[in-house]
């Protein structure tokens, strides 16, 4: 794809993690970050719901969870090129609260294999159902978009595709390979489903050599069933431990393993620390910890808002446990500041 001189110049944007998929999405950033309006907890308290711990009057979000809507030319240019190229962002599909900040900095995350997930997790805003026909040309288009935007680091995430024999592993691997061809200097993180724990499919992804292999456990072991109805803690951890073994077998020892947990679903402090230690015992390198924000009244209720001080404490504890990197904060999501977690990469000043 040749660069069009009439399009915005994205050179020098620094980290820009983008996303691919068919048309759709939300009408505006405010609808994504503040469903129901920016002054309340999204209007998501159903009749009879308890008021979340630390919430303001009427269940409003605490001040530390107020986020600004993106603005400025870089935000507008990012939105322009994504729409112009018929790309969707997981930022929108998952209603990420950092979309304003990230888009203003020219940052987003590619979501491949469609925008319809075969699973129906209790926390997730992504659409659930029977996915449409798989777009096998998608890896090439993602690689072209990565080149168009001069990305130095790209995150590729996916919906769960239990309808495919390999769960989408070959598509993930091909996307990595296409990006390597078009953008050899770009570092790559993949955030994959559990692929039902199949070793051959995990190996397929790892042999394409992503810089970071990410799969989120999402919550503590006790809450796995209500939060992730078709997933298991042990199977999720095995994705990362098997991935490490396969990487070592091919001599790709620099690959980073990564996972994430969200808080506020009813877990105890001791359960959080236990989960963190189990992940460290499994030799996971990077951990992200963020606040669960209820996408709609049909999703799991929010039990507690954790304070910034509590997140800071968990970061300190995680580093003391031996994690190489811990990103912990109320608005942290899995791809937040992802470039900082690549071996040898120094975060650039913005």
RAKAFEN-V966417 format. One record per run of one state. SS is the DSSP state (H for helix, E for strand, L for the rest). FROM is the first residue (numbers start at 1). LEN is the number of residues. If there is no record, write none. Layout:
ss: <SS | SS>
from: <FROM | FROM>
len: <LEN | LEN>
This chain:
ss: <L | H | L | E | L | H | L | H | L | H | L | E | H | L | H | L | E | L | E | L | E | L | H | L | E | L | H | L | E | L | H | L | H | L | E | L | E | L | H | L | H | L | E | L | H | L | E | L | E | L | H | L | E | L | H | L>
from: <1 | 29 | 34 | 53 | 54 | 57 | 60 | 63 | 66 | 73 | 85 | 89 | 90 | 94 | 99 | 105 | 110 | 113 | 116 | 118 | 127 | 129 | 138 | 149 | 153 | 159 | 169 | 183 | 187 | 192 | 195 | 198 | 199 | 208 | 212 | 215 | 218 | 219 | 221 | 228 | 233 | 250 | 256 | 264 | 269 | 282 | 286 | 292 | 304 | 305 | 308 | 322 | 325 | 329 | 338 | 342>
len: <28 | 5 | 19 | 1 | 3 | 3 | 3 | 3 | 7 | 12 | 4 | 1 | 4 | 5 | 6 | 5 | 3 | 3 | 2 | 9 | 2 | 9 | 11 | 4 | 6 | 10 | 14 | 4 | 5 | 3 | 3 | 1 | 9 | 4 | 3 | 3 | 1 | 2 | 7 | 5 | 17 | 6 | 8 | 5 | 13 | 4 | 6 | 12 | 1 | 3 | 14 | 3 | 4 | 9 | 4 | 9>
